[in-house]
Amino acid sequence: MMTADAFANSPPQRSWWTKTGPVLCKANALFHKTADLLTPVADFLARYWVAAAFFSSGLTKTVSGSFTLFGHNFSYPLSLLPTETTFTLFEYEYHVPLLPSALAAYMGTATELLLPVFLFLGLGTRYAALVLFVFNIVAVLSYPDLNDAGLAQHQVWGLLLLITLCHGPGKLSLDHLIDRWIRR
């Protein structure tokens, strides 16, 4: 049995929370620091994902050529000019509102080839993301035969573009470097 003096002189018992609270706070701080370090990479990957999708789609609409090097065949665009197939697609398949089909073919091809480069580099990123976001919506509305899988892809691209538009390009971008250079 404990006497009153022994009880008064014994150290107070620490609760579970007072023991684990500081450890949890340190783990939380480490988690947030790690997330902050990975944010620029995530921003870049989001830009890259969308840029690659639109750019590869644009390549399918252009006059192209190829060359063989070390046994591998490489394709490349010769110009920004759409192929005859692209003009046919815009005339009969894609129903772009308010634009003649030939103009829509030129504008669509140029948009899919040029703006992804700006998005990838992070140059004028928010403007490129805005135009590609609207372009993405027009693409969905203009192609009535889009299946569920295609619609899901466009939704993901739209979400990534919206995040880039609202959040900005991140630290791994030319916009960030230019901003730092201007602020000096």
Secondary structure, 3 states (H helix, E strand, C coil): CCCHHHHHHCCCCCCHHHHHHHHHHHHHHHHHHHHHHHHHHHHHHHHHHHHHHHHHHHHCCEEEEEEEECCEEEEEEEEEEECHHHHHHHHHCCCCCCCCHHHHHHHHHHHHHHHHHHHHHCCCHHHHHHHHHHHHHHHHHHCCCCCHHHHHHHHHHHHHHHHHHHHCCCCCCHHHHHHHHHHC
